[in-house]
Structures are given as C-alpha cells and as structure tokens.
Amino acid sequence: MIFDGKVAVVTGGAAGIGMECCFKLSQKGITVIALDNNEEGAKAVAEKIISMGGNAEGLRLDVANVNEVRKIVELLVLKYSRIDYLINSAGITQMIGIDEISENDWDRVMDIDLKGTFFMSQAVLEIMKKNKFGRIVNIGSVAGEVGGIVVGANYSAAKAGVICLTKSIAKHGAPYGVNVNTVSPGYIDTKMTKDLNQDVSQVPLGRKGTAEEVSDSVVFLCSDMANYLTGVNLDINGGLYMK
C-alpha cells in the first residue's frame, strides 16, 4: 500500500472531522497521532485504532499555544523521525452576530482556527522539507468563501485566512515535495455544528454531509492520486457553494 510506514498528525483528532480522519488514515496502514486539547478524547481515539489493529497515539495539544505546538512536534520527530501527513482540523465556531463579537471572541477563534493552523504547519514543514515529502491538508469552510451563513464573522474570516494561507504554504513547500491543500466543508453533521441552524434546503444535494465524507477527501489529498494537486481548495458541501 502507498501509505505503509507513513506517519500522520491530526489536530482536533478527538471528535468530528478530525476523528474520522484519524480512523480513515489508520485504515490505510498509517501510524496516526491524534492531537487535541481534550486529552482523554484523543487517547480514546488512539485506543480504538489500536483495538482495530492499527498504530496510534493520543496526546494533548492546545494549538493556540505556539510553545506547545513546537514542543510536541519536536517530541514526535524525535520519536518517529518523520511526519508525512499533517491534517489541521482543530477549530471552533460561534453562532454570533457581528454586533455581538467581543475582542475575546475574535481572538479565540483566530488563535485556534488560523494561528494554530499556521504554526502547526510551520513546525511540521521543517521535517517534511528535510525528508523531501509531505502532505498538509487544512480544514477550511464554505463560510470562508462566501461569508458567514449561520456562523460568526470571526469564524468566516479565520477560514478565509486558512484558504489563502494554504496557497502561501503550498508555494513555499512545492520545491521540497510538500503539497498543501484545503478541504472546505459546508453543512456537516458533527458535534460542533449540532447547535447551528443549518437549512439543508439550500443544499442542492438536499442533506447535510458527514464527517466521514470529508475524511474521504482528506485521504484522497494525501494519496498518490493527488500528487499534482497543491494550493487547491476542494469544496465538500453538496453543491452549497454554487448558491
């Protein structure tokens, strides 16, 4: 298999899209490190993968803390000598009006969704460039393309930043064999979005997507079938972006 012996790091790996990415990547023979601020959840995901015959580890990480990010990447490189895939799935959202967003609201969403994505990528790029191979997949959002639908302007701005950041990192990584792409989900049925008023009548395919469907696209972007794709934003939203 093309994935055998590879190592993947997944932020936000304890739940939702990140958790499904952990499961799908492990099924390909990849050693998966699930990182999450919810340490118990990350360890539970790793234990489930191990129980199914895979290789995994679950560790706590606050992606908004740059020192923590750098230390955990150093630890993983020391232990595994490689990081082949990075999935930046850690993120939070808010259903909040523009006139209600406080400075703390703005900073918290930006710190996790955008700053965390950048500094995690920056740290992992070092080992990928040395190994002349890497795949980074960032989780964006249709809100980052069209503006907030049922989410706050802070979340939409952060995800727009992720999409553009992907292009910048892709340009930097290309000479070293590092491909960087974004997956932008629309209405996806996860714990994070369960309280959002998502009107599926706007979705041409007429339903919410699943975290598993998003993870399928992430695995594709990590595979050899996507070797000539970099700087791409792949819309996984049932046609919602056509609206």
N, C-alpha and C positions, 0 to 999 in steps of 0.2 A: 504493500500500500504506500501511496505517496507521502502519507503523514507519519509513518512509523518512525519512532525515535525522536520526534519533534516535541517541543515544549511550548505550551500556550499559557499566557497570563490573561485572566479575565477580571476586570474590575466590576464591582457591582454584581459579583458572582453568586450572591446568596439568594437571589429572587429574580422573578420576571425574565426579561430577555437575557440578562447575564447568566442566570442559572441554566436556561435552555442552551445557551452557547457552550457552557461547561459540559453538559451532557452530550451534546452533538459532537463536539470536538473529541471528547474522550472515546466515543464510539468509533472514531477513526484511528485509534491507537496512539493518540497524543496524550502526553502527560499534562494534566491541567492543574494550574494553581488558581484557585478561586480566592479573590481578594474582596473584602467587604468590611465596612465599618461594623457590621453585625458579625462578629467573630463566630458566634455559635451557629449562625446560619451558614456561613462559609464552610465551617467544619462539617456540618451536616451534609452539605452538597458533596464534599470530598469523600465522606464516609459512604454515601450512596454510590458514588462512582466506583469506589474500591470494592464495594459489595457486589458490583456487577462485573468485576474482573478488570477494571481499569486502574490507572495510576493517577493519583490526585493528592492535593494538599490544600487545606483551607486556612487562610491567615487573615488577621485583622489589618485593615488599612483605611485611614481617612485620607482620601485622595486630595482633599483640600489642604493638607499639611505637607508642604514640599519636602521638609526634612524626613518625614515618614516615608514618602514616596522614594526618595533617593536611597534611604537605608534599606528598604525592603527589596529594591531592585539589586542593590549590591549583594544582599544576602542570597537572593535567588541565583544570581550569576555565579556566585561562589559555590553554591550547591549543585547547580545543574550545568554550568559552563555555557549555557545558551538560552536564549529566548527567541523562538522562531515566530510566534504569533502574539500580538497584543490586541485584545478586544477592550476598548474603552466604553464600558456600558454603565459605569456608575453615574447616576444622575437623580435629581429630584425635580419636581414640578410643583406649581401652585396654580390654583384657580382663583385669580385675584385681579381686580380691576386696576387700571393704570393709576387712578387717583388713590388707591389703597396701598400701593407698593412702598414699603419703607426702605430706608438705606440698608437695614439688616436683611430684609427680604432679597433685595437686589444682590448684595454681596454674597449671601449664602448660595444662591442659585448659580451665580457666576463662578464662585470658588469651586464648587463641585462639578458643574456641567462643563465649564470651559477651561478654567485654570487647571483643574485636575487632569483633564484630557491632555492639555499641553505638556505639563511637567512629567506626567507618566510617559508620554511619547518621547520627550526629550531624554529621559533617563534610559529607556529601553533602546532607543536608537543607537546609543553608544555601542552596545554589544551586537546589535544587528549589523551595523556598519563594519565592525571587525570581522564578523562571520560572512559578510557579503551576501546576506539573505535576511529577509524579514517581511512580514505582512502585518500591517496595522489596520484595524477596522474600527472606525469611530461610529458610535450610535448618535445620529442626528435626529431630525424630526421634520415632518411636513410643516410644522409651525415655524421652523427656521427658514422655510422657503416662501410662505405666504403670509406670515404673521400669525399672531395668536388666534386660535379658533375658540377653544374652551380653556386655554391656559393663559398665564400671565405674560405680559410683555417682556419681563425679565427672562423667562424661560425661552421665549421665541428668539430674543436677542442672543442668548447664550448658544442656542442651537444653530442660528445663522452663523455665529462665530466658529462653531465646530466645523461646519461645511467649508468655510473659507480657510480655516486652519488646516484642514485636510489637504487642500491644494498646495498650501505653502510647504507642509512637511513632505508631501509627495514629490515636489520639485527638488527638495533637498535630498531625499532618500534615493531617488531614481538612479544616480550614478553608482550607488552601493548595492543595488539589487533589492532595495526595500520599496515595496508597493504599499501605498496608503490610500484607503478608500473610505467612503461614508455609506452607511445604510440609514435611510430616513423613513422610519415607520409613521403610519397615520394612526387611526384608531385601533389600538391593540389591547386585547383583554388581559390585563395584568393587575396585580395588587395595587401598583402605584396609580393606575388610572381608574380604579373602580368607582371613585367618588366624582369623577368628571362627567359632565353631562354631554356625552358623545352621541350625536344624532346620526345614526347609521344610514338614514335616508339620503344623506349627502354623498354616501359612498357608492359609486357605480356598481360594485360587486355586491352591495346590499348587506354587508355584515362587517363586524369587527374582525381584525386579523388576530392571529395567535402568536405568542412568543416563539413557538416552535417554527412558524413560517418565517419569522425574522431570522432566527438562528440558522435556518437552511441557507439563507442568502449570505450570512456571515461565513459559513463553512465554504460556500462556493468561492467567495472572495479570497479565502485562504488557500484554495486549491490551485493546482497547476492549470486548471481550465481558465483561470483569471490572470495568467501570467502577464498578459499585455494590457491589463487594466490598472491604471493608477490615477489618482486625482478625481475619481468618479464618485458621484452621489447617486446611489441606487434607491429609487423610491419603492417602498414596500407598504402601500397604503390602499390597495384595492381600487386604484384609479382616482383617489380623492384629489390628488394634485392637478388633475385635469380640470377641476371645477374652477 
